[in-house]
């Protein structure tokens, strides 16, 4: 049986009302769940591959989501975070185009990268890739293009980090 759009929408409303009514009768509550989240234990649980996570609403200083937030774990990419910090402190234009060179891939031979030598991206895009995708070549290119080069970038990171 093929239904038109109005009949399909009406059938959906009836199903939603029936689910809500059944939940009210059983003393529970009905939560709308998108099909993408239907297989999860909780609709509030995001699909993350990380073993730990913490999402804060800084406006209201409240935790929106946490997973294993009570366990102290090392920061995975402190060098990339420090690179981003000193690059932002240098106030270089984020729209400046930087090229990935073969030198940016030499630091670790077994690391897989999606950035091939010759790729040109803005400094802002490289920052995003370094931080969000843990892209080593992006971080290296940012350091290489830091005022004074890679050596000055490392010195700025060391000067910024706390002693100890």
N, C-alpha and C positions, 0 to 999 in steps of 0.2 A: 504494500500500500504506500503510495507516494503522497506525502503531505506538502502543502505549500508553506511558504515562510510564516504567514500568520498562524497557521495551525501548529507548526513546529514550535514557534515561540510560546504559544498557549500551552502546549504539552510540557514544555520546559518549566513554565511557571507552576503548572499543576504538580509536577514532580518536586519542585523546590518547596512548595507549600506542604505537600505530603511529608517530606523529610523533616521539615520544621515542626509539623504537628506531631509526628512520631517522636521526635526528640523531646518535645515539651511534655508529652504523656509519660515518657520514661524518666523525666526529671533531669535530662541532659540539655545540652545546647547544640544547635546545628551551626556548624561553621562552613562558609562557602569555601570550597577547595578547587583550585584550578587543576585540570587533568594532569598538568606537568608535575604537580606535587602529590597526586593521589596515592602513589606507592610509598610515600614516606611515613614514618611513624608519627610525625607531627607536621602540619603545614607550615609551622614556624621554623622548622629545621632546614636550613639551606643545603644545597648539594655542594659540599666542599670536599676537596681531596686532602686538605691539611689535617694534621693530627690535633692541632689546637688553633683556636681563633677567638678574637674578642672584637666586637663592634660596639662603639660608644656613640651616643648622641651627645655631642659636646655642648649643644644648646641647653639641654636639660640635665647634663651630667648623669645620664642613666645608661645602663648596659642594655643594648638592644638584643645582643646574642653573645653567648659564650660557649666555648667547648674546651674543656680541660684548662680553664683559666686559673685554677688553683695550683697548677704544677709549674715550677720554674723551668723554663726551657731556654737554650741559647738562641740568640737572634741569628737567623740563617745567613743573612747577607749584610753584615755590619759595614763591610767595605763599600757596598753599593749605597747604603744609607749615608755614609760619610761623604762619598763622592757627590751625591745629590745635595747634601748640606753645603759643602764648600762651593759647588758650582752655583747654587742659588745665591750664596753670600757674595760671590764675585760679580753678581748683577750683569752677567753677559746676556745679550738678547736671545730670548727663547726661540725666536723665529729664524735665527741664523742657521743656514744649511751647513751641515757637517758631513764629511764623507767617511765611510768605513774603509779602512785600509787593511792590507794583509798584516800589518803590525798589530792591529787590534785583535787578531785571532791567534797570535803566537804565544800568549801567556799560558795556555793550557791546551795541549794537543787533543785530548779526548772529549772536550766540551763541544756539544752540539749547539749550533747557532743557526738562526734563521736569517741573520744579516750577512750577506755575501760581501766581500770586498768590492768597492765601487758603488755600494748603496749610499744614497744621499738622503738624509732626513734632517728635520729641524732639531735644534738642541732640546726643545720641549718634548718632541716625540722620543728622542733618545733617553731623556729622563724617565718618561713613562715606561719605556721598554726595560730600562735598567731596574726600575723599582717594581713594576707590576709583573714583568715576565722573567725577572732575574737574568736579563740578557747581559752577559759578560762583555761582549764586543761593544755594546752601547756604552757601558760604564767606562771601558778603556778609552773609547773615542772621546768621551766627555773629559776624562783626565788629560788626554793628549792635547785637547784644544783649550785647556785651562790656561789662563794667563801665566806664562813661564813654563808651560808644558807639564808633563807627567811628574817630574821631580818636584815642581812647585805645588802641584795638587796634593801629592803625598805629604809634603811638609805642612800644608794647610790643614790636612786631616789630622796629622799628629799634633799640631798646635791647638786644634779644636777639641780633641779628645781629652777627658780628664786624666790626670796622672794615676798610675797604679796599674 
